[in-house]
Amino acid sequence: MRKTIKDLLLALLNATLILVALCLFFAWQLSATASEIATNFAKSLVPLAPLRADVQGLSDELKSLRAELSGLGDKVGEEASADLYVLRSRIEAYDLKISELKTRFAELDEVPDQLIDKAIEQSVDRVAMRMIEFRGCVPQDPADLK
């Protein structure tokens, strides 16, 4: 009786240690996948740098336009109307640039959601494949999981 209890306790300890090792392995794999996701996400956000430069350039141009508008008050007659026409055309060009930037920002709003969804799907697929491989039941075609 005593030997049976001892064997049961050893079997329980052995099973617990195996489960702990398995959990540590999956946690390690999950942290590696999370690191890959963060790296890919950071690489995908690189297109924001040109947008920042565009916004900064547009801000500088608007500052110069404001300065010209304040100087326009000193001019009179045809010279003022010619300058006003030039300023209106520049304002229309800025409006066009601003609408382009709004479109690009709207596209970038959708990108993180798509990246996160794709990363989660890939992570789930990887974990499922590893669990199947761990069990020894590898399918013939990985496309079977999709």
C-alpha positions, -999 to +999 in steps of 0.1 A: +000+000+000+028+024+009+047+016-023+015+023-043+010+057-027+047+065-033+044+055-070+012+076-074+029+107-058+059+102-080+037+099-111+018+130-100+051+149-096+064+137-129+032+147-147+033+181-130+069+187-141+061+177-177+031+201-178+053+229-163+080+222-190+053+222-217+039+255-205+073+271-204+080+259-239+047+274-252+054+306-233+088+308-250+073+302-284+047+328-277+073+354-267+093+347-299+061+352-320+052+384-301+087+397-308+083+389-345+049+406-345+064+438-329+093+439-353+070+434-384+046+460-370+074+486-365+087+479-401+052+485-414+049+519-398+080+532-416+058+550-442+048+575-416+081+593-419+074+608-454+040+618-441+055+637-412+079+654-436+049+664-459+030+678-429+060+698-418+066+711-453+029+721-456+031+738-422+061+759-433+044+768-466+013+779-447+035+801-424+050+818-454+015+823-469+003+839-437+033+863-438+025+872-474-011+878-466-002+901-438+021+920-462-007+923-488-026+948-467+002+974-474-003+971-512-030+988-533-046+984-567-035+960-595-004+949-577-026+937-548-051+919-570-022+901-589-007+891-556-042+880-544-046+858-575-012+841-568-021+836-532-055+821-541-038+796-565-014+786-538-042+781-513-060+758-538-028+738-542-025+736-504-061+724-502-053+697-527-022+686-507-043+686-475-070+664-490-042+640-503-028+638-467-062+631-453-066+602-477-032+588-468-039+591-431-072+573-436-054+545-454-029+543-425-057+541-400-068+508-416-032+494-418-026+486-381-059+468-378-050+447-409-015+440-395-028+430-361-054+407-376-029+390-399-003+386-371-029+370-348-040+346-376-004+336-383+003+331-346-027+309-342-017+289-373+019+285-360+007+274-325-017+249-340+010+235-362+034+232-333+008+215-311+000+190-339+037+183-344+042+180-307+015+153-306+031+136-336+001+140-359+016+161-387-008+166-416+004+160-452-005+195-463-003+226-440-031+241-460-054+216-442-054+239-412-068+269-431 
